[in-house]
Amino acid sequence: MKSIIAGLIVPCAILASCSTHYYEINGQEVTLYLEKPQAKDVSLFCSMDDFQRTKVEKQNGVWELTLPAHKAFKYFYRVDGEIFLPSCALKEKDDFGTENCIFEPQK
């Protein structure tokens, strides 16, 4: 089993392109987390503010940003100047031929 785990971790570290995206809901807020350890600059673009750039802060090696969780919103990241769409459960095509993630609050 150790060799399988090591086999998954080593290529990830070598390629430096691995990332994990998840969120945590706390009351009326959602915190988005992006584990992209090699990134130097991360911004979020979100439909709640007409896709204005919002700087994401790195805390303990993980990029995180807290937003209101009272309604659905669409979003994507820009990581080191490049558009980045993380793996997310809900996606939709946008008007520019790419996709956005969709956050849907729990009902």
C-alpha positions in Angstrom: 0.0 0.0 0.0 2.8 2.4 0.8 4.2 2.2 -2.8 0.8 3.1 -4.2 0.4 6.1 -2.0 4.0 7.2 -2.7 3.4 6.7 -6.4 0.5 9.1 -6.3 2.2 11.8 -4.2 5.6 11.9 -6.0 4.3 12.7 -9.5 2.0 15.3 -8.0 5.0 17.0 -6.3 7.2 16.7 -9.5 4.5 18.1 -11.8 3.6 20.9 -9.4 0.2 21.1 -11.0 -1.8 19.2 -8.5 -4.5 21.0 -6.5 -7.4 20.3 -4.3 -10.4 22.5 -4.1 -13.1 22.2 -1.4 -15.3 24.4 0.7 -16.7 24.5 4.2 -20.1 26.1 5.1 -20.3 27.8 8.5 -23.7 29.4 9.1 -24.3 32.0 6.4 -20.7 31.9 5.1 -18.8 29.5 2.9 -15.0 29.4 2.9 -13.4 28.2 -0.4 -10.1 26.4 -0.1 -7.6 25.9 -2.9 -4.5 23.7 -2.2 -2.2 24.9 -5.0 1.1 25.0 -3.1 3.3 26.3 -5.9 1.1 29.3 -6.7 2.3 32.8 -6.0 -0.8 34.8 -6.8 -4.5 33.6 -6.7 -7.6 35.6 -7.4 -11.3 34.6 -7.5 -13.8 35.9 -10.0 -17.4 35.5 -8.8 -20.9 36.3 -10.0 -21.9 37.9 -6.7 -19.9 41.0 -7.7 -20.2 40.8 -11.5 -16.9 38.8 -11.7 -14.7 41.5 -10.2 -11.2 40.3 -9.2 -11.0 39.4 -5.5 -7.5 38.6 -4.1 -7.3 35.3 -2.3 -5.0 35.0 0.8 -2.7 32.1 1.6 -3.2 30.8 5.1 -1.0 27.9 6.4 -0.1 26.9 2.8 -3.7 26.9 1.6 -5.4 29.6 -0.4 -8.7 30.6 1.2 -11.6 33.1 0.9 -14.8 33.4 2.8 -18.0 34.5 1.0 -21.7 34.8 1.9 -23.5 31.4 1.4 -27.1 32.6 1.3 -27.5 32.2 -2.5 -25.9 30.3 -5.5 -23.0 31.9 -7.3 -20.6 31.1 -10.2 -16.9 31.4 -9.9 -13.4 30.6 -11.3 -9.9 31.3 -10.2 -6.9 33.0 -11.8 -3.7 31.4 -10.6 -0.4 33.1 -11.5 -2.1 34.9 -14.4 -3.8 31.9 -15.9 -7.5 31.0 -15.7 -8.0 28.0 -13.5 -11.2 26.0 -13.0 -10.9 23.5 -10.2 -12.6 20.2 -10.1 -16.1 21.0 -8.8 -19.3 19.1 -8.6 -21.4 21.7 -10.5 -20.2 23.5 -13.6 -21.8 25.4 -16.5 -20.5 26.8 -19.8 -20.1 30.6 -19.8 -20.6 33.0 -22.7 -16.8 32.9 -23.5 -16.5 29.2 -24.3 -15.1 28.2 -21.0 -16.8 27.0 -17.8 -17.5 28.3 -14.3 -17.9 26.3 -11.1 -21.3 26.8 -9.3 -21.7 27.0 -5.6 -25.2 25.9 -4.6 -26.1 26.6 -0.9 -27.6 23.7 1.1 -31.3 24.0 1.5 
